[in-house]
Amino acid sequence: MYLDKINRQWSAYMKANDRNEKLQITNTTKLNLNRRQYMLEFVHNGLRYHLYHALNEPVYDMRRLQEGYENISLEEAFGITQREAAVLLSLFNDFMRQHYDEIQTSVDCGEGMERAMEAIRKARL
C-alpha cells in the first residue's frame, strides 16, 4: 500500500539524516500548476496538518486541518526555531522531490490555489 510504503521510506530517510521528528504521512497530492507542487498531509503530536509547497522553493503554506483551516508555521507546529524549520522544510523538499512521481492523486488548481485548498480541506475533514 502506498501510504505504508511512503511512511517506511520517510522513517528511513529521517533516520539516515539523524532526525527524530515523529510524524505519520496520511495523504499526498500533486497540485496541477506550472511547477511541481504538492500537498503533504501528516499527523504530528495528534494534530493533522497540510503542507503546501513547490519543490525547491523557499516558501510554503501550512494549515492545521480543522474547521478554521488556519495558517501555522513549522516553528509553531513542531516547537522549533526558524533555523530548524528551514532545515525541516529542506528535508521535506528533498524527500518529496525523490517521491513526487509516485504521488497517486492530484488536484486541479485551474480555478486558483485558494479554491483548490478549500476543496482539499472539505474532502479531508
N, C-alpha and C positions, 0 to 999 in steps of 0.2 A: 504494500500500500504506500502511496506517495508520501503522506504525512509521517508515517512511521520511518520511512527511509530518510526523509529530509531532516527529521529530528535526530536520528542517529548520526547523520552527516554533520549536523550543527554541533552536536555534543563533541564529536571527534575533532571538528575544526576549532572549537573553543579550547579544548584540552591541548591541542597542538600549539595554540597561541598563548598558553599559560593563563587562560581566563577562567573565571568561575561564576560569571553571571548565569543564573539559572532562569531559563525561560523555555516555554514549550511553544513551538510554531503550530498554529491552528488553521492557517489559511495563507495562501499566496495567490496573487492575482497580477497579471500583466495589465498595464494601463495603456491602451492604444492611443499613443500620442506620437509626435515626431521623433521622440527619443525613447530609449529603453528605460521605462519607468515601471515601478511595481508598487504593490501594497503588500506589506508583510503584517499578518495578524499573529499576535503572540500573547501568551499569558505569562505575567511576571508577578510574583507575590500575590497571586489570586485575582489580579486585575487584568482585563483584556485590553490590548492596545492595537491600533492600526498605525503603522509607519508607512508614509507615502514618500517615495524617494526616487529620483532619477539617477541611474548609475553614473558614478564619477562626478556627481555634483555635490558641492559642499553644504547645500541647504536641504532641509527635509520638513515635512509636516507630520506631526504625530498627534493622534487623538486617543482619548480614553473611550472605549466602546461602552457607552451608556446613553441614556436618553438625550442628554445635553450635547454629547459628542465634542466636548471642549478640547481645545489645544492643550498639549502638555509637552514639556521638553524631556529629552533623555535624562537631563540632570535631575529633574523632579521625579520621574518615574523610577529611576534606579538609585537615587540618592548619591549622585556622583558630581564631581566638579566639571566645569566646562571643558577642560583639557581631556579628562577621562571620557566625556561624552563624544568628543571629536574622535578619539581612538575607537570607541564602540561603534560610531557611525562608519568609520573606515572598515571595521570588521564586518558589519552588516553589508556594506557596499561590496567588499571583496567576495564574501560568501554568496551573495545574491548574483553577482556577476558570473560566478562559476556555475550557478544553478538556474540562471534565468531561462534558458531554453527548455528546462524541464517543467516550468510552471504550466499547469494544465488548464487554468481558467484565465479569461480576460474580460475586461470591461471596456465598452466603447466610451470614449471621452469626447466624442464629436460635439456634444452639447456643453462642453466645458468641464473642467476639473471639479468644480464645486457640485455640479449636478451628479457627476459620477460618484463622488464621495458620499453624497446623500443616498444614492441608490445602494451603495455598498453598506452604509450604516443600517439602512432599513432591512436589507437582506440578512445581515449578520446579527441583529439584535434578537 
